[in-house]
Structure formats: C-alpha cells, structure tokens
Amino acid sequence: MLWEEDKAEEQQTSSDVVDLAFSMQCRQLPVDHLHALSQALEQILPEMRESGIAVHEIHIAGSQNGWERPDPSLGQYLMPSRRTRMSLRVPADQAEEIATRLEGVTLDIDGCELTLGKPRTKPLSSHDTLYARHVLMRDDEWKDENLFLQRMAEELAAQGIRVRKALCGKGSQIDTPQGPLHTRSLMIADLSPADSLKLQQEGLGKHQHLGCGIFLPMKGIQAVDVNKDD
C-alpha cells in the first residue's frame, strides 16, 4: 500500500473523452463476459481498438448484504436489472456517431441476447479517488501485490501522474481464446484534478477493449475490494 497525505482540490471536467451509458434489455449474461462483449461490439465498430474505445465491464450490483457473485462453474449467470447499463469510454467527437450506430442493436454475448437502448453521455469528472476493476498483472505479481503496486507507480509516473495513495484488491482473470488475462483491482486516491482526468482519459496498460485499465470514480476507500460484490 502507498499512502501520502495531501489536501483535496476542486473538481474539473473533461470535454475530450466521455462515457456512453446505454440502457439495455438482457435476461442474463455470462459472469465472464468481457471478451464476448468486446467481440460483439467489434462487429458493429470494427475500428474500436484503433479509435481508443474502451469497454466497461457490465456491473451488476448486489441487492442486499451477503450477495455473492454467481459461480459460472455451477451454470450460474449474471441477472441484469432495468438499471443496468452497458458503457463505453469514447472520444467525445465520436460519441454521437457511436451512439447512433449502436442504439437498437442486439448483441450476441456467448448465446445471451443483449439489446442496446438509448445512451446517456456522461462527462468525466476529476474525482480524487479512482478505481479500476481490472488491471493486468505479470506472473510474479500474483502472489506479491507489492511488486504490482511498485510497477503501477512506475507506469503512472511515466504517464506524468503522481501517485500519493494506492491500494490493490484481489486477483481475478478474464478468459480469452489465447488464454486467461490475470488482473487485480486497483484504487488510487488523492489524485490532483489534472491527474484524475488524465488517468481516466488514457487508462493504464493494454487491453482496454477488454475492460482492463479503465478507471471509475470511487466515493470512498471503504470499497477497496471492488471484485467482491460486482
């Protein structure tokens, strides 16, 4: 864990990159759906990777304390609600065109139908605490989270982002035909407004089309293990 105290600063917003949050109709989804979702979206947006479009994991919030993530080995699925959204992070100047191309489309997510409704555009805001549900790990970082945090600090410094506080969560994986991608959740706190926007706009590491390295606002540090109740 990295922790260095500093004062908070006023929030700013970005006009360069936005999130498109689509309403959706879907009875059920695979728990590990990121690769299938990315592949389905690329059928509609073949330029997705080259355009820097990032795909958020579809988040199904627990409805009560004690809710546990379904176990795919038992044939269990995620059950989206009417409030569940499918979100993309896109260049702002492409948002209108992408919204038009995707609205009303039905995607095949490993045999599960997902129909996209009208999207809402959400500008990025410079929250001082951000988290990512998935950041790629190296093999030696699975058992040693300090190695992971040290590399994260170095990579963020290379992007010109100063890390004051960072905390990682448990490891997980994203299945792909080429093999699993091993990831950790990561929280970064006490970011300056400029660094917060930069991190959200650029992300961290590879495979952002598979939900990796995409940072979201976190209201507090109490929910560090973001994979626990997704």
DOPA-732081 format. One record per atom (N, C-alpha, C): residue in one letter; x, y, z. Coordinates in steps of 0.02 Angstrom, whole numbers, padded with zeros to 5 digits, always signed. Example, Ala and Ser with C-alpha at 12.3 -4.5 7.8 and 13.67 -1.06 7.14 Angstrom:
# DOPA-732081
a+00660-00284+00390/a+00615-00225+00390/a+00660-00165+00390/s+00642-00112+00354/s+00684-00053+00357/s+00645+00002+00394/
//
This chain:
# DOPA-732081
m+00042-00060+00000/m+00000+00000+00000/m+00044+00062+00000/l+00027+00112-00040/l+00059+00176-00041/l+00012+00227-00011/w+00038+00271+00032/w-00007+00319+00065/w+00031+00382+00084/e+00014+00439+00054/e+00047+00502+00068/e-00006+00556+00072/e-00012+00589+00129/e-00066+00637+00140/e-00056+00700+00098/d-00112+00729+00076/d-00111+00792+00039/d-00182+00821+00042/k-00190+00884+00023/k-00255+00915+00027/k-00295+00904-00037/a-00361+00908-00031/a-00405+00898-00088/a-00408+00961-00131/e-00425+00954-00195/e-00431+01010-00241/e-00499+01009-00275/e-00518+01066-00305/e-00583+01070-00337/e-00586+01025-00399/q-00647+00998-00413/q-00655+00953-00470/q-00658+00992-00535/q-00635+00958-00588/q-00639+00984-00655/q-00674+00932-00698/t-00692+00950-00759/t-00722+00902-00805/t-00683+00903-00871/s-00693+00849-00910/s-00657+00842-00973/s-00706+00846-01031/s-00686+00879-01084/s-00727+00882-01145/s-00698+00838-01200/d-00643+00803-01186/d-00609+00764-01237/d-00633+00692-01240/v-00650+00662-01183/v-00670+00593-01178/v-00733+00589-01136/v-00780+00546-01155/v-00843+00539-01118/v-00860+00465-01111/d-00904+00449-01065/d-00934+00382-01061/d-01002+00384-01094/l-01016+00332-01134/l-01083+00322-01161/l-01114+00264-01122/a-01167+00278-01085/a-01200+00227-01045/a-01267+00209-01077/f-01270+00149-01107/f-01330+00126-01143/f-01377+00089-01096/s-01441+00106-01099/s-01490+00063-01067/s-01489-00003-01106/m-01512-00057-01074/m-01507-00122-01108/m-01563-00169-01085/q-01582-00213-01130/q-01628-00267-01114/q-01590-00333-01121/c-01588-00370-01066/c-01549-00432-01066/c-01573-00475-01008/r-01590-00537-01023/r-01616-00581-00970/r-01560-00607-00926/q-01503-00625-00956/q-01447-00650-00918/q-01383-00640-00958/l-01327-00639-00921/l-01261-00629-00951/l-01211-00678-00920/p-01162-00701-00959/p-01108-00739-00929/p-01071-00697-00877/v-01048-00728-00824/v-01010-00692-00773/v-00948-00661-00805/d-00910-00701-00841/d-00851-00677-00876/d-00871-00661-00948/h-00894-00600-00959/h-00924-00582-01023/h-00882-00533-01064/l-00825-00511-01038/l-00789-00456-01070/l-00765-00472-01140/h-00737-00532-01150/h-00712-00549-01217/h-00770-00554-01266/a-00823-00588-01247/a-00881-00595-01292/a-00913-00528-01307/l-00917-00484-01257/l-00946-00418-01268/l-00902-00378-01316/s-00837-00380-01305/s-00791-00343-01349/s-00796-00368-01421/q-00798-00434-01430/q-00803-00463-01497/q-00869-00442-01531/a-00923-00443-01493/a-00988-00423-01522/a-00989-00350-01542/l-00959-00307-01500/l-00956-00236-01516/l-00912-00222-01577/e-00860-00261-01585/e-00815-00251-01642/e-00849-00269-01708/q-00902-00309-01706/q-00940-00322-01767/q-00975-00259-01792/i-00993-00215-01745/i-01026-00152-01763/i-00975-00095-01769/l-00923-00098-01728/l-00872-00045-01726/l-00803-00077-01741/p-00790-00096-01803/p-00727-00130-01818/p-00665-00088-01804/e-00674-00022-01800/e-00618+00023-01786/e-00607+00033-01711/m-00641-00006-01670/m-00643+00006-01598/m-00574+00013-01566/r-00531-00035-01578/r-00465-00034-01545/r-00423+00025-01569/e-00423+00037-01635/e-00382+00091-01662/e-00408+00159-01640/s-00472+00164-01626/s-00502+00228-01607/s-00496+00243-01532/g-00469+00195-01495/g-00460+00206-01423/g-00525+00200-01384/i-00572+00159-01408/i-00635+00148-01372/i-00624+00094-01319/a-00641+00109-01258/a-00633+00061-01202/a-00701+00034-01182/v-00703-00029-01162/v-00765-00064-01145/v-00767-00076-01070/h-00817-00049-01037/h-00826-00061-00965/h-00856-00131-00954/e-00834-00164-00902/e-00868-00225-00881/e-00939-00206-00859/i-00988-00247-00878/i-01057-00234-00857/i-01064-00252-00784/h-01079-00202-00744/h-01079-00210-00672/h-01149-00225-00647/i-01156-00280-00612/i-01220-00300-00581/i-01213-00291-00506/a-01243-00239-00479/a-01236-00226-00408/a-01277-00275-00366/g-01252-00291-00308/g-01289-00334-00262/g-01349-00297-00233/s-01402-00334-00222/s-01464-00302-00197/s-01468-00303-00121/q-01423-00339-00089/q-01427-00343-00016/q-01360-00367+00010/n-01350-00357+00075/n-01289-00381+00107/n-01285-00457+00102/g-01226-00482+00087/g-01218-00554+00081/g-01226-00579+00010/w-01243-00534-00037/w-01248-00554-00107/w-01180-00577-00132/e-01178-00633-00165/e-01115-00659-00191/e-01119-00663-00267/r-01061-00652-00298/r-01057-00656-00371/r-01074-00727-00393/p-01116-00736-00444/p-01134-00804-00468/p-01072-00844-00488/d-01077-00909-00482/d-01022-00954-00498/d-01036-00986-00566/p-00996-00968-00618/p-01009-00995-00685/p-00997-01071-00688/s-00956-01099-00644/s-00944-01171-00644/s-01006-01210-00624/l-01054-01175-00593/l-01117-01206-00573/l-01173-01188-00622/g-01154-01160-00679/g-01204-01141-00729/g-01242-01078-00712/q-01215-01037-00667/q-01249-00976-00646/q-01231-00917-00691/y-01277-00869-00696/y-01268-00810-00738/y-01280-00747-00699/l-01256-00691-00726/l-01274-00625-00700/l-01345-00609-00724/m-01384-00577-00681/m-01453-00560-00698/m-01460-00484-00698/p-01455-00452-00757/p-01459-00378-00759/p-01528-00354-00739/s-01530-00295-00710/s-01593-00262-00693/s-01606-00207-00744/r-01663-00174-00738/r-01679-00120-00784/r-01630-00062-00778/r-01597-00057-00721/r-01550-00002-00711/r-01480-00019-00736/t-01467-00080-00755/t-01401-00100-00778/t-01385-00065-00844/r-01323-00044-00852/r-01302-00009-00913/r-01241-00043-00944/m-01236-00037-01011/m-01177-00057-01047/m-01141+00008-01066/s-01079+00015-01044/s-01045+00079-01052/s-00981+00072-01092/l-00968+00123-01132/l-00906+00129-01171/l-00874+00197-01153/r-00809+00198-01153/r-00772+00261-01146/r-00746+00279-01215/v-00766+00337-01241/v-00754+00353-01312/v-00729+00425-01318/p-00693+00440-01373/p-00676+00510-01387/p-00741+00550-01396/a-00743+00609-01366/a-00805+00648-01366/a-00828+00665-01437/d-00780+00676-01482/d-00800+00695-01550/d-00828+00636-01591/q-00825+00575-01563/q-00854+00517-01596/q-00917+00492-01561/a-00934+00522-01505/a-00987+00495-01463/a-01054+00492-01498/e-01072+00544-01534/e-01138+00546-01567/e-01144+00492-01620/e-01091+00484-01661/e-01092+00433-01713/e-01095+00363-01684/i-01056+00350-01631/i-01056+00284-01600/i-01124+00269-01570/a-01154+00318-01537/a-01220+00309-01508/a-01271+00290-01562/t-01268+00324-01619/t-01316+00310-01673/t-01306+00240-01701/r-01244+00218-01707/r-01230+00152-01736/r-01250+00095-01689/l-01250+00107-01624/l-01263+00053-01576/l-01335+00052-01550/e-01369+00108-01549/e-01436+00109-01520/e-01482+00063-01559/g-01516+00019-01523/g-01563-00028-01552/g-01533-00094-01576/v-01467-00100-01572/v-01432-00160-01595/v-01438-00215-01542/t-01447-00277-01565/t-01446-00335-01520/t-01380-00372-01529/l-01344-00380-01474/l-01279-00414-01473/l-01287-00485-01448/d-01247-00530-01474/d-01245-00599-01451/d-01185-00607-01404/i-01198-00615-01340/i-01144-00621-01290/i-01141-00693-01267/d-01103-00734-01303/d-01099-00806-01287/d-01168-00838-01281/g-01211-00823-01329/g-01278-00853-01330/g-01330-00814-01291/c-01311-00760-01259/c-01359-00718-01223/c-01372-00655-01264/e-01435-00639-01275/e-01452-00580-01314/e-01453-00518-01270/l-01419-00465-01295/l-01416-00401-01260/l-01435-00347-01310/t-01492-00315-01299/t-01516-00262-01344/t-01502-00194-01313/l-01467-00151-01351/l-01448-00085-01326/l-01502-00034-01340/g-01516+00005-01288/g-01565+00059-01295/g-01530+00126-01305/k-01564+00178-01284/k-01538+00246-01292/k-01482+00259-01243/p-01426+00288-01266/p-01371+00300-01219/p-01376+00369-01186/r-01343+00375-01130/r-01334+00440-01097/r-01260+00457-01097/t-01244+00518-01115/t-01175+00540-01116/t-01155+00566-01048/k-01100+00540-01021/k-01077+00559-00955/k-01006+00587-00960/p-00997+00652-00948/p-00929+00680-00950/p-00887+00653-00892/l-00822+00649-00902/l-00777+00628-00849/l-00767+00686-00801/s-00763+00669-00737/s-00753+00720-00685/s-00693+00701-00643/s-00659+00751-00618/s-00594+00741-00585/s-00601+00721-00512/h-00635+00665-00498/h-00637+00639-00430/h-00567+00622-00406/d-00554+00635-00343/d-00486+00624-00319/d-00471+00551-00304/t-00522+00508-00302/t-00513+00437-00291/t-00543+00397-00348/l-00503+00356-00382/l-00524+00317-00439/l-00508+00244-00427/y-00545+00199-00461/y-00528+00128-00457/y-00540+00096-00525/a-00503+00042-00536/a-00513+00000-00595/a-00528-00070-00571/r-00577-00103-00601/r-00594-00171-00581/r-00542-00221-00606/h-00509-00204-00661/h-00458-00249-00690/h-00398-00209-00714/v-00339-00226-00688/v-00276-00201-00715/v-00232-00262-00725/l-00200-00268-00783/l-00161-00327-00799/l-00104-00338-00750/m-00095-00400-00730/m-00039-00421-00688/m+00013-00459-00728/r+00075-00459-00704/r+00126-00505-00728/r+00126-00567-00685/d+00157-00620-00709/d+00155-00684-00673/d+00180-00679-00602/d+00234-00642-00591/d+00265-00638-00525/d+00226-00593-00477/e+00174-00559-00502/e+00135-00514-00460/e+00073-00546-00430/w+00059-00609-00450/w+00000-00643-00424/w+00005-00654-00348/k+00065-00671-00325/k+00075-00685-00253/k+00105-00627-00216/d+00129-00576-00251/d+00162-00520-00218/d+00132-00455-00243/e+00083-00429-00206/e+00049-00369-00227/e+00094-00308-00224/n+00148-00310-00184/n+00194-00253-00181/n+00230-00244-00247/l+00246-00299-00281/l+00277-00293-00347/l+00229-00260-00396/f+00166-00278-00391/f+00114-00249-00434/f+00108-00174-00421/l+00105-00154-00357/l+00098-00083-00340/l+00159-00043-00361/q+00218-00072-00353/q+00278-00037-00374/q+00278-00025-00450/r+00257-00075-00488/r+00254-00066-00561/r+00201-00015-00580/m+00144-00016-00545/m+00092+00032-00560/m+00117+00103-00548/a+00153+00114-00493/a+00179+00181-00478/a+00228+00202-00533/e+00269+00156-00557/e+00318+00172-00609/e+00283+00188-00675/e+00232+00149-00692/e+00197+00161-00756/e+00157+00226-00754/l+00128+00240-00696/l+00091+00303-00689/l+00138+00363-00692/a+00197+00356-00660/a+00246+00410-00662/a+00269+00423-00734/a+00274+00368-00773/a+00293+00376-00844/a+00240+00414-00883/q+00177+00411-00860/q+00123+00448-00891/q+00118+00519-00863/g+00162+00536-00816/g+00161+00602-00786/g+00110+00609-00730/i+00089+00552-00701/i+00038+00552-00648/i+00072+00535-00582/r+00065+00579-00533/r+00095+00567-00468/r+00049+00525-00424/v+00076+00471-00397/v+00037+00426-00354/v+00051+00442-00281/r-00001+00463-00245/r+00006+00477-00173/r-00018+00418-00131/k-00075+00388-00153/k-00105+00332-00116/k-00129+00281-00166/a-00112+00218-00154/a-00134+00164-00199/a-00145+00101-00159/l-00195+00064-00176/l-00212+00002-00141/l-00243-00046-00192/c-00219-00108-00193/c-00246-00156-00241/c-00290-00207-00206/g-00334-00238-00244/g-00379-00289-00219/g-00357-00358-00241/k-00402-00406-00236/k-00385-00475-00252/k-00376-00485-00327/g-00343-00540-00344/g-00333-00556-00414/g-00394-00590-00444/s-00402-00582-00509/s-00455-00616-00546/s-00429-00629-00617/q-00472-00653-00661/q-00449-00665-00729/q-00505-00654-00779/i-00484-00638-00840/i-00529-00630-00896/i-00510-00683-00947/d-00556-00727-00963/d-00542-00781-01010/d-00544-00755-01082/t-00495-00777-01122/t-00492-00762-01193/t-00471-00825-01230/p-00482-00830-01295/p-00461-00889-01333/p-00385-00900-01330/q-00347-00846-01318/q-00275-00852-01314/q-00251-00869-01243/g-00297-00878-01196/g-00280-00893-01127/g-00305-00838-01081/p-00304-00851-01016/p-00331-00802-00969/p-00285-00742-00959/l-00316-00684-00950/l-00280-00624-00929/l-00288-00617-00854/h-00233-00617-00817/h-00236-00610-00744/h-00234-00536-00725/t-00280-00517-00681/t-00288-00447-00664/t-00295-00437-00589/r-00285-00376-00568/r-00303-00354-00500/r-00345-00291-00505/s-00387-00281-00455/s-00420-00216-00449/s-00370-00167-00417/l-00380-00103-00432/l-00332-00053-00408/l-00369+00012-00392/m-00357+00038-00333/m-00382+00103-00312/m-00325+00152-00306/i-00335+00212-00331/i-00286+00266-00324/i-00322+00326-00295/a-00296+00353-00240/a-00329+00407-00204/a-00286+00470-00203/d-00318+00525-00184/d-00285+00591-00178/d-00251+00613-00243/l-00285+00600-00298/l-00260+00624-00362/l-00276+00698-00371/s-00232+00735-00403/s-00248+00804-00421/s-00301+00802-00476/p-00339+00857-00484/p-00390+00857-00537/p-00361+00842-00606/a-00303+00871-00622/a-00273+00858-00687/a-00252+00786-00695/d-00223+00756-00642/d-00202+00686-00646/d-00262+00639-00650/s-00316+00655-00614/s-00376+00614-00616/s-00404+00611-00687/l-00410+00668-00719/l-00437+00668-00787/l-00389+00633-00835/k-00325+00643-00827/k-00276+00612-00871/k-00280+00536-00866/l-00286+00510-00804/l-00289+00438-00795/l-00353+00409-00824/q-00409+00443-00816/q-00472+00419-00845/q-00470+00422-00922/q-00440+00474-00949/q-00437+00482-01021/q-00391+00430-01054/e-00334+00418-01023/e-00283+00375-01054/e-00288+00302-01031/g-00313+00290-00969/g-00314+00223-00942/g-00244+00200-00924/l-00238+00136-00906/l-00174+00110-00884/l-00163+00040-00913/g-00114+00034-00956/g-00096-00031-00983/g-00137-00051-01044/k-00129-00114-01064/k-00159-00140-01125/k-00229-00169-01112/h-00261-00188-01167/h-00325-00224-01168/h-00383-00184-01137/q-00385-00119-01151/q-00441-00080-01128/q-00506-00099-01163/h-00500-00130-01222/h-00560-00155-01257/h-00588-00216-01221/l-00550-00244-01172/l-00573-00300-01131/l-00584-00279-01059/g-00593-00214-01048/g-00610-00190-00981/g-00552-00179-00935/c-00490-00184-00960/c-00431-00176-00917/c-00407-00103-00916/g-00385-00082-00857/g-00354-00016-00851/g-00401+00042-00859/i-00466+00032-00849/i-00515+00085-00854/i-00534+00108-00784/f-00525+00172-00770/f-00536+00197-00702/f-00602+00234-00695/l-00634+00221-00638/l-00700+00249-00622/l-00696+00286-00556/p-00741+00334-00544/p-00741+00368-00479/p-00761+00321-00423/m-00729+00331-00366/m-00747+00295-00305/m-00762+00347-00251/k-00818+00338-00217/k-00839+00388-00168/k-00798+00386-00104/g-00767+00328-00089/g-00728+00323-00028/g-00684+00262-00031/i-00640+00254+00018/i-00592+00200+00017/i-00618+00137+00049/q-00683+00137+00072/q-00709+00079+00107/q-00721+00019+00061/a-00727+00030-00005/a-00745-00024-00051/a-00686-00044-00095/v-00629-00055-00062/v-00568-00068-00099/v-00572-00131-00140/d-00600-00186-00111/d-00603-00249-00147/d-00661-00247-00195/v-00652-00212-00251/v-00708-00198-00296/v-00732-00260-00333/n-00694-00314-00333/n-00717-00375-00366/n-00762-00416-00322/k-00764-00401-00258/k-00800-00444-00211/k-00875-00444-00224/d-00904-00384-00236/d-00976-00378-00241/d-00998-00353-00308/d-00957-00363-00360/d-00977-00340-00427/d-01036-00382-00452/
//
